[in-house]
Amino acid sequence: MNELSQFSENTQIDDITGVILAGGSSSRMGSNKALLEVDGSPIITRIYRTLASLFNEVIIVTNSPGDYDFIPCRKEPDIYPGYGSIAGLHAALIHSSSAYSFVTACDMPFIDAMIIRSLCGLRNAVDDAVVPSSEGGQEPLHALYSSACKDVFETALKRGERKIQDVLKRMKIRKVTYEELQSLGCQATSFLNVNTPEDYEVIRRIS
């Protein structure tokens, strides 16, 4: 059996919380990218539906909870506001009630439930995180983290570090190559995200 495909497609995954990071400023987009519509639904709604089908608990990490009143889940703030995605990751692990958290950005409209299940199936007592790679490289905002990682991120934040990739170098990670994911049928669109109006136009054309 492929070690990336050990979960049943019909069961929810125990001991893992799904987390959506929605704390970015969307400065390059000019508006809240999580609320942009793709195929008739806000991107964050599409992401929530996918995570809710997989996990009993879903959290949105946001400093603007009122923006997401229409999403029926818990909203929690950054502990270190103003530090970007690394602060969101830290807050995700602080607020999660599970031993593991699958964390994704709020601007990825085509996340794939099968791929997420497969990544979660690789968790073990040795690795701190399971981090996939796309065609563009490592994807730390579409990855699984042990709750123990919160201490590593807290130390980094107290040192003023902002780059997630630098922190990952100090952790024990199960790296999942794009070739491994492709063997399961993963499409490049699974990792597409929206940063600019041009990105949004591309995503609207393929949705």
N, C-alpha and C positions, 0 to 999 in steps of 0.2 A: 504493500500500500504506500502511495506517495505520502510522506510525512506532512505535506501541506494540506491534506484533504481528509483529516480524521474525524471532523465533526459532522453529525447528521445535519441535513439541511432544514430539518423541521423542529429542532430543539433550540430553546434559548440557552445562552452560554452563562453558566454559573460563575460567580466570583469575579466578574468583570463588569465595570461600569463604562458606559459609552459617554464620551465627553466631546462637546462641540466648543471650540475656542472662537468666541465672537467679540474679542476685545480690541481688534485693530481699528485704526483711524480711517482706513479706506481712502487715504489722501490721494493716491494716484487715480482712484476711480472717481472721486468727487462726490460720491454718495455711499450709503451703507450697502456694501456688496452682498452681504448676507440676505438682504431683502430684495435683491434683483430677481425677477421672475425668469424661470426657465421652464418651458412647456407648461405655462399656466400656474406655476407654484413658486413661491420664494425659494431660493437656493437652500436656505436653512431648514425650510419645511421638508424638502426632499431628503436632506441629510438626516433630520430627526426621524423621519419615517423608517429609513433604513436602519438606523441604530436601535430604534424602539422594537424593530422586528427581531433584533439579535440579543438585546440586553434588557434585563428587568429594570435597571436604573439608567436614566440618561440625564446628564447635567449640561447646562449651557454656562460656560464661564464668560461673564460679561460685566462691564461696569455701567451698562445701560439696560437694566432688566426690563424696563417698560417697553423697549423696542420689540420685545419678544413675548409679550403677554399672550399672544395667540398660540404659543407653543406650550403644551401641557406638561411641563417638567420643571424641576428645580433650577433656579438661576443663582449663581454664586459669583462674587467679585474676585478680582486679583488681590492677593495679599501685598504685592509690590507693584502698585499701578505705575504705569509710565515706562516699564521695562520691556514692553513688547511681548513677543511670542513666548519667550523663556519664562516670563512671569505667568503667562496663561497656563503653560505646562505645569509649573509649580502649583498653581492654584487648583488645577484639575486633580492633582494627586492629594492635595490637602483636603479637598472637599469630597473626594470619592469615599464611599463606604466599603469599597472592595479591595481585595488584595492586588488586583490589576485594573488598569484603565486603558481602554482603547481611545486614543485622542485624535481628533481630526479637526482641520481648519473649517471655517464656516463658509468657504467659497469654492468648495469642490462638489459640483452638482451631480457628478456621475460616479460617486463612490459605489463600490461593488460589494454586496453582502457576502458573496461567495469568497472573495479575496480576503475580506475582514475575518470571516470564519477561519480561513486557512492560517492567517497570521496568528490568530488567537490559539490555534491548535499547537503552535510551536512554543508556548510558554512552558517554562520549567523552573526548577529551584535554583539553577545556576546563573542564568542570564538575567540582567537587569531590564532588558528591553528587547523587543523584536521590531526591527526597523527595515522596511522594504526599500528598494530602489526602483525608480522609474527610468525612462530613457534619459531624463535630465539629471539623475543622481539620487542621492539618499533623500528619503521623504520622512523626516522626523515629525511632521504634523499629519501623519497618517500611519500611526505606529502604536504598539502596545508597550506599556510601561508598568513595572512593578511599583507598588506603593513605596518601596524602599528608596526609589529614585528621588523622592521629594527632598530628602536630606542633601543629596548631591546638588540639586537645583537651588536649594536654599543657600548652601555655601557659595555657589556661583553668584547668586544675586547679591549676597552680602559683600562679595568682592567687586561688584559692579560689572560683572560679565553679562553680555547680552547675546552672544552667539551660541545657539543650541549645539551646533556642530562641534564647537570647542569642548563643550561639556560631555558630549557623547564619547569623545576620545578617552575620557577617564572612566567610562562605564564598560561593563561586559555586555556586549550586544550580539544577538543572533541577527546577522545581516542576511537579508533575503534578496537575492538578485532578481533583476527584472526577467531574466531568462527563466528562473524558477516560476515566477508568477505567470509568465506567458504559457508555460506548460499546462497551466490550469485554465487557460483561455482568457487571461487578463488582457484588457485592451488599454491602449495608451490613454484613452479618454478617462479612465478611472482616476487619473492623477491630475487632470486638467483643473486649473483654478483661475479665478478672475482677479486680476490686479488693475487692469486698465479698461477703458471703453473698447479698445481694440480686442482685448481678450473676450469681452462679453459678446461682441459681434460674432466672433468665431464660434463661441459656445451656442449662441442662438441659432446659428446656421446648421449645426450638427444635431441639435436636440430634436 
